[in-house]
Amino acid sequence: MISLSLNEQEHQLDAPEDMPLLWAIRDLAGYTGTKFGCGMGLCGACTIHVDGQPTRACVTPVSYAVGKQVTTLDHLHHDPVGQVVQQAWLNKAVAQCGYCQGGQIMSATALLKSNPTPDDAQIEAAMAGNICRCGTYNRIKDAIKEAAVSLKESRA
Amino acid sequence: MSRQPDDFIAANFSRRTLLKGMGLTGALVIAASWGLRTAFAEEPKAYGAEAMPDGWVDNPKVYVSVDKDGTLTVVCNRSEMGQGIRTSLAMVVADEMDVDWAMVKVAQAPGDQARYGNQDTDGSRSMRHWFEPMRRCGAAAKAMLVLAAAQQWGVAASECRAESGQVLHPASGRSLAYGAVAEAAGQLPVPARESLVLKTPEQFRYIGKESTRAIDGQDIVTGKARFGFDARFDNMLYAVVARPPVYGGTLKRVDSSAALKVPGVLKVIEIESTPIPSEFQPLGGVAVVASNTWAAMKGREALVLEWNDGANASYDSDTFKQTLLKAAQAPGKVVRDTGDAPGVLAKGGKQVKVDYYLPHLAQAPMEPPVATALFTGGRCEVWAPTQAPQVTRERIATRLDVPFDNVTVNVTLLGGGFGRKSKPDFVVEAAILAKAFPDRHVRVQWTRDDDLRFSYFHTVSVQHLEAALGDDGLPTAWLHRSVSPSITALFGPDSGHQAEFELGLGFVSTPFNVANVRLENPQALAHTRVGWFRSVNNIPHAFAEQCFVAELAAAAGVDQKDYLLRLLGPARQIDPQALSDTWNHGESPERYPVDIGRLRAVVEEAASKANWGKPLPKGRAQGIAAHYSFVTYVAAVLEVEVRDDGSLIIHDAVIAADCGPQINPERIRSQLEGACVMGIGLATTGEISFKGGRVQQDNFHNYEVARMPLAPKSVAVHLIRPAGDLPLGGVGEPGMPPIAPALCNAIFNATGKRIRDLPIRSQLSGWKGSA
């Protein structure tokens, strides 16, 4: 049994230590916001936060997260920055199929927490690891900029 | 992604004749030879939704329900894969019914075409074929609610009207909410079609208007949206499958002893391979079933496998490219012949002669194929992200040998489709495994490796073009040979020739104003599963044609945009049959002629909005391309910068499109933006290649798709609203074809380097032009 602090709840999971967090979070704990896209940390669909850091759940063993706080998209609406990002995503009508967008939102939220006013190049660098096959990148960029402005206004 | 084989039959024979004359399975086999078309030539040809299997349904009792609280639930019969169809069809119904958007919900129809009409979500057809039936559903439902209220009041329905979810009786000032009369309305007969009063465009609240909230938007950003990957059941099982690495291969031997020792692994099950042509049935192999996905994946790694590779073991993309190039140098099956192009070309003079090569591609939707199935009491129920629920149901029934009525196909959201999920092989796998574990849900999970190695690949092709140029620089003769394996090889003996529907995807249907035109289709055999990929054969056809136009412009010393317009010629309407396009996307040639005026207009609009010809620094330039597909007209201007190291920056993309009347303009723009990014991706790095019959790519590090830094710094989409009573065009696919040629034409203008082989990859690395 592995004890995991996931979305502010303690979970006892019957997982081998090398099981990637992705499958522990989904198959064992039952959260669905984290998606499988590549299994090699190449596409970002599985992005979660481990102690606030954007992390690819598909290549991170569950043992790595023991004693740390794991947050998935399912719980992001409890995060003040996450809420603003989610709203910006709706305002800009970013999603097409939507499958990758959870990972995009997790990456964007982490970006805005570490850099509240990213420029285009910084957004591109931070988001380059998140693939969207529908090609919504321009709207993602716009949504991140809108969220940055909203967050700045709320701090003012 | 365009047509299912049975659609193809139905487009040519009436459904009635088909069902009367032969069983569906037999029809499929026969249709694959394409030999029976003339047998029913006396049957009047049907077009549009009418011609699709099971046609359309406009019965509000099937599609519309109103709860006591006034909530309107619209059933969506089409699969949602990002095109926004769940939102857009609901907008149409809600508009005709006059219901506030906050009160609208959408329920997804299971696969049941007898009830819901055609459900094949492909060919950029959903709104084109369902706008009118859904309008009638909404108008009929509204009429029933009004009548129910009028009866309750004892007044004439003509004295009442509907507004924002209420029926009003202005004379008495009375009103009743829809919810209050919904039950009574449901007991009334559906009014006759010809009695319905549809809204006029001025009365529309949602149709053609901006900013209707996407029906699934909130669920998507909060993780509540349910994709195929998210179907969850108590005590469910998880499986992955090891498949024969070569198309047509079979299992020789498996040692599963190590796999069975992996904790969590429950069983190893062989899935029988389907011989070539395997159609939509699974490739077969060995499934590992476990209590979680990770255990199944580890179990599969522990299998010791030997395969019989079969006839395609020598399929090699480098060799096959030479085979295609060779075939392209010799005359092939003539598919259009106007004037005497070979005669003019034989006379010599100024000529341009080139070959273009485009490799296989994989759709690679972000959600890899995945499906969950339950087999219990002789019945099979599945939950799957499928573009073709009826086809899925038929194939499961066939494979499990259970009655069609014992199969239920629940359609989840699709995490991208792009044509991959119109083929239900992965769902059939889940059904087969569920039958081995009765009463338990079994999910089959494809990894990215599986997805890239076992797709139904976009075809590989060589496009050979020749032109003779007259004194004015315009072609006096045009010869185009399109050589590429056909999708039809999935369904029967491989003729090596493109079918009517493939030729109609931007080849014969391309309308240049040249007196002598010869179009040929030399033979090319398929050595893997070739299937639909967003915009299908338009990708190679548009790439070759639109690059060639720019090459001719350069040879003539004329501006690309001016040359393209001159080649299109004056505004006029062309009967597609005069272009030897007997398919015309299944649409009526009278209702959907090829309209050169509309094609010219998108070229001019894109050029104008992009400020075509503006001065730019060295190494930076614009390129243009335009293409007509899925009965929609699209032009693109891309502005690129090629750096000294050969890397590309795509600055601005300007897209102009005319898809006829616009139902959900916001989603139309998003589809065109996305198609632009996908088109850039396939042009720059998209390639699936084979060695020893095996796909050489296995994840996003060696099958690269566009990431944010490669996307244009801006994408502007300009939608043209043409005047007059025009029918709807497609939206999901027609944005793709012009992108790759516009990009390569821009690169040529920036560097003088002409890209003729895709992907571009490192071909620009030698360029030091700006140094």
Interface residues (C-beta under 8 A of the other chain):
Chain A: A15 P16 M19 P20 W23 R26 D27 L28 G30 Y31 T32 G33 T34 K35 F36 G37 C38 G39 M40 L42 C43 A45 T72 L73 D74 L76 H77 Q86 W89 L90 A93 A95 Q96 C97 G98 Y99 C100 Q101 G102 I105 D120 I123 E124 A125 M127 A128 G129 N130 I131 C132 R133 C134 G135 T136 Y137 N138 R139 I140 K141
Chain B: E80 M81 G82 Q83 G84 R213 A214 D216 G217 Q218 I220 V221 T222 G223 K224 A225 R226 F227 F229 D230 R232 Y238 P263 N292 T293 W294 M297 A364 P365 M366 E367 P368 L413 L414 G415 G416 G417 F418 Q445 T447 R448 D449 E666 S670 Q671 E673 G674 A675 C676 V677 M678 G681 N699 F700 H701 V705 A706 R707 M708 P709 A711 P712 K713 S714 V715
